Amino acid sequence: MKNIRRKIYPLLSSLPLLFLDQITKTLAQDKLKGQADYPLLKNILEFSYLENTGAAFSSFMGKQGFLITLTVLVMLFLLIKYFQMPEGKRYHPLYISLILIMSGGIGNLIDRTSNGYVIDFIYFAPINFPKFNVADCYVTIGMVLLGILCFFYYKDEELDFLFSFSLRKQKN
């Protein structure tokens, strides 16, 4: 039971992340929908409302069933790997990475299932980057952190649990 609590408490840290994502999307919908773009930093960063029925870079437009199914499967996979992760402070950065990725995935999943689209509202003008939201930031930061950890922090054998298909927790 103590081991389960050690895993649940960090996982609960995703709740404030989900709240922040959902509140920013609600604010974007209330304040930006049907309005002109709102420049935060002229020609650099602006808020601009978009109902995205696709995924990253508007891929898979209108394929909500596919995107919902894919997101649920990925979230379940990450949750299994989260609970299989070995104990110890060495794995705390990996916990953080997975929590960020899952928080972002679940945040956008909430939008897809409740609205049929994801609310995007942040626009980075200098490179004409597609509009995104806070959940997308979580996923991006989590994935970059995961990449850095996999390539520069952990040894290959420390990540064996990520590539095993057993439902049992790995021993460290």
C-alpha positions in Angstrom: 0.0 0.0 0.0 2.9 2.4 0.8 4.3 1.8 -2.7 1.0 2.6 -4.3 0.8 5.9 -2.3 4.2 6.9 -3.5 3.0 6.6 -7.0 -0.5 8.1 -6.5 0.7 11.3 -4.8 2.9 12.5 -7.7 0.2 11.5 -10.1 -2.2 13.8 -8.3 0.1 16.7 -9.2 -1.4 16.4 -12.6 -4.7 17.8 -11.3 -3.5 21.4 -10.9 -1.9 21.1 -14.4 -5.2 19.9 -15.8 -7.0 22.7 -14.0 -4.6 25.3 -15.4 -5.1 23.9 -18.9 -8.8 23.8 -18.7 -9.2 27.3 -17.2 -7.0 28.9 -19.8 -9.1 27.2 -22.6 -12.3 28.4 -20.9 -10.9 32.0 -20.7 -9.8 31.8 -24.3 -13.2 30.7 -25.4 -14.9 33.4 -23.3 -12.6 36.3 -24.2 -11.2 35.5 -27.6 -13.9 33.6 -29.6 -15.2 35.9 -32.3 -12.8 38.6 -31.3 -9.8 40.1 -33.1 -6.4 38.6 -32.2 -4.9 40.0 -29.0 -1.2 40.8 -29.3 0.7 40.2 -26.1 4.0 41.1 -27.6 3.5 42.8 -31.0 4.6 40.6 -33.9 5.9 38.0 -31.5 3.2 36.4 -29.2 -0.5 36.8 -29.5 -3.7 35.1 -28.4 -5.9 34.0 -31.2 -8.8 31.6 -30.8 -9.0 28.4 -32.9 -11.2 25.3 -32.7 -8.8 22.6 -33.9 -10.5 19.4 -35.0 -7.2 17.8 -35.8 -4.0 17.0 -34.0 -0.5 18.6 -34.1 -0.2 21.0 -37.1 -3.9 20.3 -37.9 -3.1 16.8 -39.0 -6.0 14.3 -39.0 -8.6 17.0 -39.3 -12.1 15.8 -38.3 -10.8 12.3 -37.2 -12.0 12.7 -33.6 -12.7 9.0 -33.1 -9.2 8.1 -34.2 -7.6 10.8 -32.2 -9.6 9.9 -29.0 -8.8 6.2 -29.4 -5.1 6.9 -30.0 -4.9 9.3 -27.0 -6.6 6.9 -24.7 -4.2 4.1 -25.8 -1.1 6.2 -25.4 -2.3 7.5 -21.9 -3.0 3.9 -20.8 0.5 2.8 -22.0 2.1 5.8 -20.2 0.1 5.0 -17.0 1.3 1.4 -17.0 4.9 2.5 -17.5 4.5 5.1 -14.8 3.4 2.4 -12.3 6.2 0.0 -13.5 8.9 2.6 -13.0 11.5 1.6 -10.4 11.5 3.5 -7.0 14.1 6.0 -6.1 15.1 9.6 -6.5 17.0 8.8 -9.7 13.6 8.3 -11.5 12.0 11.5 -10.3 12.8 13.4 -13.5 11.2 10.6 -15.5 8.1 10.8 -13.3 7.9 14.5 -14.0 8.2 13.9 -17.7 5.5 11.3 -17.8 3.2 13.4 -15.6 3.6 16.4 -18.0 2.9 14.2 -21.1 -0.1 12.6 -19.5 -1.5 15.9 -18.2 -1.3 17.4 -21.7 -2.8 14.4 -23.4 -5.7 14.2 -20.9 -6.2 18.0 -21.1 -6.7 17.8 -24.9 -8.7 14.6 -24.6 -11.1 16.4 -22.3 -11.6 19.0 -25.1 -12.0 16.4 -27.8 -14.6 14.4 -25.9 -16.6 17.3 -24.6 -16.4 19.7 -27.5 -15.4 17.7 -30.6 -12.4 19.9 -31.0 -9.4 21.3 -29.0 -9.2 24.9 -28.1 -5.9 26.5 -29.3 -5.2 30.1 -28.6 -1.4 30.8 -28.3 0.3 32.0 -31.5 4.0 32.6 -31.9 4.3 34.9 -34.9 8.0 35.2 -35.8 8.0 31.6 -37.2 4.3 31.4 -38.1 4.1 28.5 -35.7 0.6 26.8 -35.5 -1.6 27.9 -32.7 -1.3 25.8 -29.5 -2.5 25.6 -25.9 -1.2 24.9 -22.4 -1.7 21.2 -22.7 0.4 21.2 -25.9 3.1 23.0 -23.8 3.0 20.2 -21.2 3.4 17.5 -23.9 6.2 19.3 -25.6 8.1 20.0 -22.4 7.5 16.4 -21.2 8.7 15.0 -24.5 11.9 17.2 -24.6 12.7 16.2 -21.0 12.1 12.6 -21.8 14.4 12.8 -24.8 17.1 14.5 -22.8 16.8 11.9 -20.0 16.9 8.9 -22.4 19.9 10.2 -24.3 22.0 11.9 -21.6 20.9 10.9 -18.1 19.8 7.2 -17.9 21.8 4.2 -18.9 20.1 1.9 -21.4 19.5 -0.8 -18.7 17.8 1.7 -16.4 15.1 2.2 -19.1 14.5 -1.5 -19.8 11.1 -1.3 -18.1 9.9 1.2 -20.8 10.4 -1.5 -23.5 9.2 -4.6 -21.7 5.6 -5.7 -22.3 5.1 -7.3 -18.9 2.5 -5.8 -16.6 4.6 -6.5 -13.6 6.7 -3.8 -12.0 10.4 -3.9 -12.8 13.0 -4.4 -10.1 15.8 -1.9 -9.9 
